[in-house]
Amino acid sequence: MNPFLNPLFSARIIKRYFTDVNRAWKKNAEEIRKYQDRVLKKVIRYAYQVPLYHHKYKEAGVHPDDIHGMDDLHKLPLITKEDLIKGFPDEIVPIGYKKDNAYLVGTSGSSGRPMSMYKDIEYITIEALAAVRQLKAYGMNWRKTMITNIGDFSVPKTTDEECLKKGLLGNLSPFFSLNNYQNLYTGEEAKVLLKKMNEFEPELVIGYTSVLMGLATLKRKGFGGKVKPKYIISSGEVLDGYSRKYIQEAFGCPVLNLYATTEGGSIAFECPNGSLHINNDFVHVEILDKNGEAVGENEFGSIVITRLYKGGTPIVRYTGLNDIASLESNYCDCGMHTPLLKTLEGRKKDAIILPDGRVFPPATIPMPLAEAAGKFNTFQIKRFQFVQRDIDDVEIRIEIDEEERDKGVKVDELLEEIKKNYQNLVGDVRLEVIEKKILR
């Protein structure tokens, strides 16, 4: 039975639709904090019914009655990806949970071993309301705006396939036409994707940074004349400065960042003012050091998340994202009263660590490259790759767009400028910059 035919379920979702989406604008920071305090207690009571969490909390000597709000969150033990992997399937949902009524989704394993978890339709629908909020921030409407989403629809158990296509859109399709949505597979050739988009004429495009770069290359060559979005959203990969500028120049519209994960849903998104807003009434974010302590303002640390709605597999003080970030102490003047991420640097495992102990996270690594391209106002860099062969040996591979070759500056001079910028940054490290075709 379609859950939206259940009047009680529909009433809960409608109520959330009118309250959750607008909360970022209608409530101030203090009021949102009080909301967090209230819903956290419900989430912890739910998690206590889940064998994995129940065991962890008993072991740590903490009970749901000890948690009165966000100030008590630190009392709870951290949960790792390994905990969820080992607990699957029976230990990660409440005893008696009807798994057949839920959607089983998994991570890609790009940050290590893949992890699977359960989400029910209410869980998925609440998760989607954060996306509706993002559309509202862009002056768009989920029922009217023409949206192209280039996602991973290749195999079952991906979030795009299970939660979006089957779960949300599948259950909403009997009630709404949804003709304003175009779901494309990220594995298709860029020319095929752009041809389909050209026929659809999207106002909003969502995709991986690498896929958007491929589309931007074709766009610069004159393909996709009808693809003129108002905004492009990059998600799933680090959006570095060079890629952002390259895509923006190609499509003539802003490129904004979305930080979303299987475990956390839509955690943060970039508003038109350029601030990265945390959906902190949906997902609470902590930034912790290697000892599990909160880092200071403007300091890098690991992202730890707590989802503030119950259902399926709870995510409470979860460390498994392995992403590096820092928090911003100020608020944005766009009208939303949610906290901000100052930087989102990407996976810890993709960082470059130098002999003197300095760490360059993924989002920081391309900056000297972008400076070199900006100096000569050139867009001939099609792709780039960093390979750390040893702790004191780094190779930078640059793929040149043949149609842009030598525009603005000779390739040899560009590569030399890139090497000079990076050598100034890394110091006494063997550094090689080469031209090389990079396979996707």
N, C-alpha and C positions, 0 to 999 in steps of 0.2 A: 504493500500500500504506500502510495506517495505520502510522506509525512506532512506535506503542506495541506493535505485534505483533513488532517486532524485539527479541529478548531482550537484546542488548547495549545498545540505546538505553534500554529500560525499566530495566535494571539501573543505568545511570548516573543516571537520573532518580530512581529509588527511593533511591539512596545520597544524592543531593543533598537529597531531601525530608527525610530523617532528620538531615542535618547542617546544611544551610543555614538552615532555618527556625529551629532552636533555637540557632544560634550566638550570637545577640544576648544570650541568657540564660546559656548554658553557658560561654562564653569571656569572659575579661576584656578590657579595652581593649588591653593589650599583646599578648595572644594573637591578637586580631582584626587588629592591625597586622601581625603576622608572617604571617598568612594573606593580607592585602593584598599584602605584599611578594612572596609566592610566586606569586600568581595574576597580578599585574601583569606579571611577566616573560613569562608565557605570552601575555598579551594583546598585549604589544608585539611579540613574535615573530610573532604572527598578523597584526598591523597592518602589519608590515614587508613582508608578501606582497601588500598592497593597493597598487596603483600610486600613489594619492593620497598615502598615508602614506609609502610608500617614497621618493617624490620629495621630500617635505617633510623627511624625516629626513636624506636624503643632502645636501640643500641646507643643512641646519643642522649638518651634520658630526657626527651622532649615529647610533650603531648599537645594536641591541638588547643587545649585550654590555656597553654602557655603563650599562644600567639594571639595578641590583641590588635596587631596592625603591622604596618611596614617596618616600624622600628624594631620589631622582634624577629624580622626575617633572618637576621644573622645567626639566630639560635639554631636554625635548621641545618642539617648536614648538606654538603654539596652532592649532587647527583651527576655521575659521569655517563658518557656514551656507553662505556663498557658495562655499566650497571644495567642499562636498558637492553643491551645486546644479550647479556647473560640472563636477564629476567624474562625475555620473550619466550613464549607468548602469554603464559598464565600469570606471571608475577608483575606485569606492567599495567593491569587493569583490575578493577574490583572483582572479588570473588562473585561468581554468578553473572558477570557482565556478558551480554549477548553479543559475542563477536560477529555472528552472522549478520547482524544489523549495522555493523560498522564497516568503515573503509580502512583497509590495511595499506599504509603508505610507508615508503622507505626513503632513506637518503641515498644519494648516488655513491657514497663512499669516497668522494673526492678528497675528503679530509682524513681518510683512514678507512676503517672497516664500515660497511653499510649498516644502518640501524633501521629497524621496522617499528612502527607504532600504530595505534588504533585511533581513528577519529570517527565520531558519529555525525549525522547530518546537522544536528544543532551546533555542534562544535565547528563544523565547516562553515555554516551560515554565519555564525558570529565572527569567525575569522574573516569572512568576506566583507563584513561591515567596515573593517579598517580600510579596505580597498575603496569602498564607496566614499569614505571620508577623504581619501586621497583625490578621487575624482572631483569632489566638491571643492577642494582646495585649488584645483585647476580650472574651476568654473565649468565643469563637465557633469554629465548626468549618466548614470549607469544604464538607463533605458533608452537614451537618445544618441549619445556619443558613439561614433563609429570607431570601434576599438579592434586593433590587430594585436593579438598576443602570440608571439613566436616562442613556444614552450617545448617541453620534453613530453611529447605524446607518443613516444616510441614503444614503450612497454608498459604493462600493468604495474601498479604500485608506485609510479611516480606521482608526485603531488598534483601536477598538471592533469594527468590522465584520470586519477581516482577522485580527487577532491573537486577540481574545477569542472572537468568535462562530464564525468559520470555523476558525481555527487551533487554539485550545486546546479550547473546548467541542465543536467539531466532531469532533476526534479522540478526546476522552475519552468522548463520548456512547455509543459501543458498549459501554463497560465500566461506566459509572455512569449512574444514572437522571437526575441533575442537575435533578430536578423542584423543587429548592429554589432555583433561579435564575430570575429574571424579568428579561429584558432589554427595556427600553422605549426608544422613540425620543424624544430630547429636544425634537424639533420638534412633537410632538403638543400639543394644548391641555391646559392644566393640569387641567381638569375630567375629560378623558378619562384622563389619567395617574392621577389620584387614584382614579377609579372602578376601574381595573384593579388598582391597588395595594390598594384596599379588599377586592377579591375574593381577592387573594393573601395579605394580612396579613403583610407583611415584618417581620423582626426587625432588619434592617439596610437602610438606604436610602443609595444613593450617587448624587450628581448635581451638576450645576453650581449655584453659589450662586444665580444668577438664577432657575433653574428651581425650586429649593427655596423661594425666596421666594414664587414664584407659588403653589406648593402650600400653603405656610404661610398665605397669605392666605385660601385656601379652607378650610383646616383651622380657622382662627379663626372662620369663618362657619358651622361645623357639619358640613361635608362630611368624608367619609373617616373615619367613626366607628371603623372596625376597623383603621385604620392607626395602630399604636402601637409604633413601633420602639424598640429598646433604645438604638440609636445611629444617628446620621445622619452621613454623611461628605460633606463639601463638597470638590470637586476641579475643576480646570480654570479657575477664576476666583478672584480675591482674596476671601477670607472676612474681611469687616470686622466690627468689633465690633457695630454696629447689626444687621446681617443675622444674625449668629450668635445674638444675643439674641432677635430676632424669631422665628426658626425654632425655637429651643429652647422659647420660651414657647408656641408654637403646638402643637408635638408632645409637649412634656413630656419631652424626653430630651436628652442631650448632643449637640452638633454639633461634630464634630472635623474637622481639616484634613488633607487628603492632597495632597502635592506630587508629581504624576506627569506625565511628558511622553512624547511619542512617542520621542524620542531617548534618554531616561534611564530609562524605565520608572518604577517606584515609587521615587522618590528619597528622600522623607521622609514620615513620617506622625506624627500627634499621638496620644500615648498618653492613657489616661483621666486621668492626672495633669496633662495640659495641656502636656507637653513635645513638641517637634517633633523626632523621632528620625530621623537620617540612616541609611539602609540602607547603611552605608559598606563592608560586605563585598560588596555588589552594585554600588554606585556611589560612587566617591570624589568629594567636593565640595571645590572650592577657591573662595575668595572673593577676587577680584582687583580692583585699581583700574584706571583707564583706561590705565595703562602696563604692565599685565600683572603687577604685583607684588602679593604677598599683602597684604591690609589688616590693620590691627591689631585687637585684640579689641574687640568692640562697634561696629566701624566698618562702614558699608555698602560693598558692592562688588558686582561682577557675578558671578553663579554660573557656574563652569566645571566640567564634569563629565567623568569617565572611567569607563566601564563596565568592570567587573572580570570579565567573562566574554566569551569569544570567540564568533565566528559571525556570519554575515551582514556587515552594514556595521559595522565597529568605531567606537566613539565614544571618542576619547582626547583629553583637554584641549580639549573642545568648548565654544566660546563662544556658540553660536547660540541659547541659550535667552533671552538678553536679560532675565533676571530679576534683581532686586535683593534682597540678603539680608545678614544678618550672622550670625556664629557665636557660640555660647555656650561659655564656657570650662569650665563645670561639667557634671556628669553628673546624670541623673535618678535618683531613688530608687525607680523602679518595678520595677527588676530587670533592665532591659536595659542593656547596657554599650556603647551606641553614642553617638557624638557628637551634638550638638544644633544645630539652627538656632535662633538667638535670635529673629530676625524674618524673615519672608518677605513682601516688600513688593510683588511683582508686576512687571509689565513696565516697563522703563525708558522706553519710548515713551509710556506712559500717565501718567508723572509730571508734576507741575506745577512749572515752574521760574519763580521770581520774579525781578524786576529786580535784586535784590541778590545773586543767585546761589544763594539757598537752593533746595533741591529737596525736594518733598513726594511721596514714592512713593505708588502707588495704595492700599496698605493704610493709610497714614497719613491720607490725604485725608478719609475719612469720620468721623474721630474727633470733631471739634467738633460734627458733626451728631448723632452718637450721644450726646454730652454733653447737647445740647439736649433730645433726646427723653427721655433718662433723668431730666433735671431735673423734667419734668412727668409722668413715668411714662406716656407715651403711645406708641401703636403705629400712629398714623394715617399715618405715612410709608410709602407702598407701594413707591415706587421713587425713586431720585435719580440725578442725572447732573451731572457737572461739565464745563463747556465753557470752555476757555481761548481766548478770542477774540483776545487779544494778550498780550504778556508782562506787561502791567500791567492786564489786563481779564479778569475771571473771572465767568462766569454759573453759578449753581447752580439747577438745575431740580428741583423737588419735586413728585412726584405723590402726591396724598392719597387714601387709601382712604375712599370715600364713607360706608361703614358705620361707620367710626371717626372721621369728621370731628368736630372740636371736642371729642373726648373727652379729658379731662385738661387741655386748654388750647385756646383759640381758635386757628384756623389762622394768622391774622395775627400773633398773639403768638408762636407757634412759629417762624414764618418770621423774625420780628424777632430772636428769640433766636439762631437759626442764623446770621443775618447778623452779629450782634454777636460771636459766638464766632469766626467766620472772619475778621472784620475785625481782631480782636485778634491773630490768628495771622499774617495776611499783611501787615498794616501798610498802607502808602500804596499800595494797589492798588484800582482801581475794582472794586467787588464788587456784584453784583446777585443777589438770591434771589427766584425767582418760582415760582408754582404752575403746573405744566404737565403734561399727560398725556404720558408717555414710552412710545414704541413699543418693543416687544421686538425 
